[in-house]
């Protein structure tokens, strides 16, 4: 008999309609000996939309699956409103957790109507009550008039809203969303994200959303949890992670950078874009110096650093500029307002405001 087989399985509880706190305590997990989560502790507050952000393989979807009860953590506990739902001696099955799960491919049943898809998860209710809640969920997402349609007749945005209605119809205390907008056309994403956010605010459910898109996380989340290689790197608001990144990984995840590896000498670092004070680092220490592309100012003359334009990419409102500067083979990149520089210009000068410089201990994760 395995340890999992003797775990306590509580009796089903009634569905809830209020937001809950979801907490992860020191979660460790692996797949076939490959560690995917390393001591992750994280709390989603009641009514909060918390985004799990990170590159592929960072562990964000694994954390979501553990919360849903699709897998059991190798170590650590998961608690819902202070009640343990997964741990060394307890495992509450997915259907008894009071959580909603929304997949990135929507996972709608093609042979069922929109109404039947939404009603599917309400089998524990009476026929009259399940019908009522399904209709309320469809009305909430603005699809009452499409109740009799089948998924293939809907647009991608409409299918996404059906999936959201189905996840919300049991009135979960926590909604788990796995890259819910990844299958949508880029022109449609903004509208659907805004609609989804408005619905989540209205329902006041706690939501945990996986994404690899930093801009999407900033648009949607109350707070962002950034993961890398199975570890929690930084947690905070969009402003926290953008303006106060703890390391180069965080800074680079939220914006394009010019990054240089330097050594502190006499309290300063010498970069291709200037010499800057490094008061927080010790003499001889290796540091990563990072400068966001918009912080590189291009002037025809008057800047500190001579430069030559080697490419220009028109991107509508802005231009992406590549520049060669003395003392390095690294291409310096900048973003400027379109039309700021006349066509055909090659020789320019650069300057960087010292307040725009970010410095991190080299190799720190």
N, C-alpha and C positions, 0 to 999 in steps of 0.2 A: 504494500500500500504506500503510495507516494504522499509527500507532505501536502501537495495540492488537494489530494482526494479527501483529506480529513478537515479541510478548512470549513469554517462556519459559513453557511449560506442563509442569510436572514430571509424572512418571509417578505413577499412583495408588499410595497407600500403604495398608498394612493398617489396619483400624479399631483405635482405641486405647481403652483402658478406664481411663485415668488422667486426672486434671485437668490442664489446660494454662493457661498465662498467655496472655491475649489483650491485645494492646497496640495503641493507636491513636497515631500520631505525626503531629501537625500536619495533621490532616485538613481539607481544603477541598472543598466540593462545591456544585453548583448545578443547578437545573432551569430550562432555557430562559432562562438569564441571571439567574435569581433565586437569590441565594446562600442556601444552606440550612445549611451548616456553615462555621464560620470559625475555623480554626486549633485544632481540638479535639485535645488530647493526653490520653490516659486509659489506665489499665491495670487490667484485672480479674485479680486474683491467682488462682493455682491453688486450686480448691475454693471460691472466693468467689461469693456471690450479690450482684451489683452491679446496682442499679436505675437505669435512665435515666428521670429524672423531669422533667416540664416540661409547659407548656400545649401545645395543638395548634399545629403549625407551628414548634416549637422545634428540631426536627432529630433528635429521639430515634429515631424509626422509620427515618429515613434512615441513621443510624449503624448500626442493627441490620442493615439491608439490605446495607450495605457489608461488614459483618463476615461475612454469609452468602454473599457473592459474587454477590448478585443485581444489584449495580451496582458500578462502579469509581469510586474517588474521583478528583476532578480533580487533587488534589495531596495528598501525604502518603503514609504507609505504614501497613499493618496487618500485625502479626506474631503468629504463633501459636507459643508456646514459642521465641521469639527467631528463628523462621524466617519470612521475609517471604512472605506469601500474597497481598498486593496492594500495588502500588507502581508507580513510573514504568516499570520494566522487567519486572515480574513480575505475573502474574495467575493464581492457582490457581482452577480452576473450582469451583463450589459442592460438587459431589459428591466432590471430592478433598480437602476441607478438614477432614473429621472433625468437623463441627459438626452439631448437631441444630436444627431450626427448628420452632417451635410457633406457629401463627397464632391470632389472636383468635377466628376463627370455627370453629376446630378443623380445618376442611378435611378431614373424613372422607369416604371414598367410600361413598355411600349403597347401592351395589349389592354391596358387600363386607361380609362378616361382621367382627365385632370382631377375630377372630384374623387374618383376611386383611388388614385395615387395618394391623395392627401388623407383620405379616410383609412388607408391601409394600416397605419400604426395605431388605430384606435379600437382594436378588436376587444379590448377589455371592457369597453363601455357598451351600454345598450344601443340598439340600432338607432333609436331616436336621438340619443345624446351624441353618438359618434357622427351622425349626419349633421347635427347642429354645430359641433365643434369644427368639422371639416369646412362647412360653409363660412363660419366665422374666420377661419384661417385664410381661406381664399379671398374673402372680402378684405382682410387686413393687408394682403399683398396686391389688391386691385385686380383680381382675376375672376371675380364671380361670374362674369359674362362668358368665360371660356371653360366653365366647369364640365361641359359635355364634350369638349374637344379631346383629341389624343395628342400625346407628346410630339409626334412627328409633324403635326400641323402648327406647332408653336415656334416662335423665334428663340434664339439662344437666351435672350434676356427673360422671355416669358417662362422658358423651362427652368431657369435659375430661380425665378420667383415661386414656381410650383414646388421645387425642391425645398425652398425656404419655408413655404407654407406647411409642407409635410413634416419638416423637422420641428416646427413650432406648434403644430396642432395638438400634440399631447401636453402642451404647456410645460416644457422642460424648465428646470431651474438653471441648467447650464446647456448652452448650445455650442457644439464643437464643429468647426468648419475647416475642411482641408482644401486649401487653395480654391475657394469657391468661385473665383472669377477668372481662373486661368484659361478656360475654354471659350471665353467671350472675345468677340472682335474688339480691337483696341478702341474704336470709336464709341462702342457701346459700354465699355467698362465703367467710365466715370458716372454715367447715369444710373447704372445698375448698382454700383457701390453706394451712391448717395441714397438710393431708394432702400437698399438693405440696411444701411446705417440708421435711417429714419425709422424703419420697422423695429429694429433692435432697441432703439431708444424708447419707442412706444411700449414694447412688451416688457422692457426692463429686465430681460434675461441676462445672466452672466454669459459672456461669449468668449471662446478661445479660438482664434483664427490663425491658421498656418499660412504663411506666404514667404516667397523668396524675393519679393519686390519691396524695396525700402520705401519708395514713394507711396505705394499702396498702404503699407503699414502706417506711415505718417498721416495719410488721409483718413484712415479708419480708426486707429487705436487710441484708447485713453492712455495706455502704456504699451511699451514694446519690450519684449524679452529677446535679446539677440543671442543666438547660439552659434558655436563653431566647434566642430570635432567633438560633439557630445557634451560640451561644457557651456554653462551659462556665462557669457562674456560681460554683458551689461544689461541692466533693467532700468527703465525710466520713461519719461515722456519723450515725444519726438524732439522737443527742444533740448532735453538732457543729452540725448545720444548724438545729436547734430552739433551742438555748441560745446559740449563737454565730454567728448569721447575719451574713454579710459586708455585706449591704445590705437595703434595704426590700423588694425583690422576694423574696428568700429568706424573710425574716420573714413576709411576707404569704402566701406559698405554704404555710406550715406552720401558720398559725393566723389567725383573724379578728382584725383590729386596729382600734383607733382611731388614726388617723394625722393629724398636724398639721405644716404647714410653718411653720418659725420662723426667726428670725434671732438669732444669738448676740449678746447685749449684756451687757457687764461679766461675761463668763464664764458667763452663765445664759441659759436660754430660757423664755419666758413662754407657757404653753399654757392652754387652757380648763380643764385639770384641775390646774393648779398651776405654780409656778415651780421649775425644776430646774437643778442645776449641769450645765455642759457643758464640762468641763475639757479634753477632747480636741480641741476645735474653736477656731478663731481668731476674734477679734473681727470681727463683721459677717458671718460666714459663714452661708449658708443651710443649714439642717439639717432632716431629716425626723425627727420624734419619734413613736415608735410605742408603744402600750400594748395588750397583749392583753386581751381582754374579761374573763377571770376575774380580772385584776389590778385592775379597777375595783370597789372595795368599796362596797356600799350600806348605809347605816345610817339609822335613823329620825332620829337626831340625833347630833351629835358629830363628823361629818365636816368637812372643810375647805371643800367646795364645795356650795352649795345647789343642788338639782336637782328637776325635776318629771318624774314617770313619764308618758310619752306612749303607750307600748304595752308589753304583756306577752305573751309567747308561751310557753305551757307545752310543754316538750319531754320530759316524763317525769322524769328524774332532775334536770334543770336547767330554769331559766327563762331566756329571752332577753329582756332588758329594753332599751327605748329611752328615753333621757332627754334633756330640754332643760336646758341650763345657761346662766347669764348670760354674755354677751360673744361668743356664737357662734350661728350658725344650724345648725351641724352637729349632727346627732343623735349623742349619745354612747351607745355600746352596752356592755352588760355581760351576763355570764352568772353566775347565782347558783344556789345549791342550791334546788330546788323547795320551796316552803313556808316559806322563810326570811322572806318579807315577807307580812303579812296582806293578804287580799283587799280591794280598794278603796283601798288606800293610794296617795296621789298625791305628797305633798311629802316628800322625803328629803334626805339629804346624802351626799356622795361623798368618798372619799379614795383615794389611790394611793401604794403603797410606792415610794420613790425607786429601790429596787433592781430594780423591775420595768420601769423605763423603758429603752427602746432608742432610740439616736440614730444616724443615718446621714447622710453627706454627701448633700445633695439632688442628684438626677439621676444618682447613681452607679449603674452597672450592672456 
